[in-house]
């Protein structure tokens, strides 16, 4: 099993009782601009809705409230392995 850690606060929270501190969670942010463009019969909002707003997903740290864009490079750098799995 693996997870993604916050680059700002993961080292500071290591060793804490709550092992989930500093782990990033996926949320959908309305502030994110997506790549969709409105077409002749559909709007950009309709296209986003059709894909369940996947284009608006970001990673958020519940400790420091930082948001991160999901890219392959970022995921590769921040991927950690659970000690249990």
C-alpha positions as CSV (number, residue, x, y, z in Angstrom):
1,X,0.0,0.0,0.0
2,X,1.2,3.5,-0.7
3,X,0.3,7.1,-0.1
4,X,1.5,10.6,-1.1
5,X,3.1,12.9,1.4
6,X,3.1,16.7,1.8
7,X,6.6,18.1,0.8
8,X,6.2,20.9,3.4
9,X,5.2,19.1,6.5
10,X,5.8,15.4,6.1
11,X,9.3,15.4,7.8
12,X,7.9,17.5,10.7
13,X,5.0,15.1,11.4
14,X,7.0,11.9,11.2
15,X,6.9,10.1,14.5
16,X,3.7,11.7,15.6
17,X,0.9,9.5,17.1
18,X,-1.4,10.3,14.2
19,X,0.2,8.5,11.3
20,X,-2.1,10.2,8.8
21,X,-0.6,13.7,9.5
22,X,1.0,15.0,6.3
23,X,-0.7,12.6,4.0
24,X,-2.3,14.2,1.0
25,X,-5.9,13.7,0.1
26,X,-7.6,14.2,-3.3
27,X,-10.2,16.9,-3.4
28,X,-12.0,18.8,-6.2
29,X,-11.3,22.5,-6.2
30,X,-13.6,25.0,-7.9
31,X,-10.8,27.5,-8.3
32,X,-8.8,25.2,-10.7
33,X,-9.0,26.2,-14.4
34,X,-9.4,23.2,-16.6
35,X,-8.6,22.4,-20.2
36,X,-12.2,22.0,-21.3
37,X,-13.6,24.5,-23.9
38,X,-17.2,25.0,-24.7
39,X,-18.4,23.5,-27.9
40,X,-21.3,24.3,-30.2
41,X,-23.9,22.4,-28.1
42,X,-22.1,22.0,-24.8
43,X,-20.4,24.3,-22.4
44,X,-17.1,23.7,-20.6
45,X,-19.0,23.1,-17.4
46,X,-21.1,20.4,-19.1
47,X,-17.9,18.6,-20.2
48,X,-16.4,18.8,-16.7
49,X,-19.7,17.5,-15.2
50,X,-19.7,14.6,-17.7
51,X,-16.2,13.5,-16.5
52,X,-17.3,14.0,-12.8
53,X,-15.0,17.1,-12.5
54,X,-11.8,14.9,-12.6
55,X,-10.1,17.9,-14.2
56,X,-10.6,19.9,-11.0
57,X,-8.8,17.3,-8.7
58,X,-5.9,18.4,-6.6
59,X,-4.0,17.0,-3.7
60,X,-4.5,18.9,-0.4
61,X,-2.6,18.6,2.9
62,X,-4.9,18.7,5.9
63,X,-2.1,19.9,8.1
64,X,-0.8,23.0,6.3
65,X,-3.7,23.5,3.9
66,X,-1.4,23.5,0.8
67,X,-2.8,22.4,-2.6
68,X,-0.8,20.6,-5.2
69,X,-1.5,20.0,-8.9
70,X,-1.5,16.3,-9.7
71,X,1.3,15.5,-12.1
72,X,3.3,12.4,-12.8
73,X,6.5,14.0,-11.6
74,X,5.0,15.2,-8.3
75,X,3.3,11.8,-7.6
76,X,6.6,10.1,-8.2
77,X,8.5,12.3,-5.8
78,X,6.0,12.2,-3.0
79,X,5.0,8.5,-3.1
80,X,5.7,6.8,0.2
81,X,5.1,3.2,1.2
82,X,3.0,2.2,4.2
83,X,4.9,0.4,6.9
84,X,1.9,-2.0,7.3
85,X,1.6,-3.0,3.7
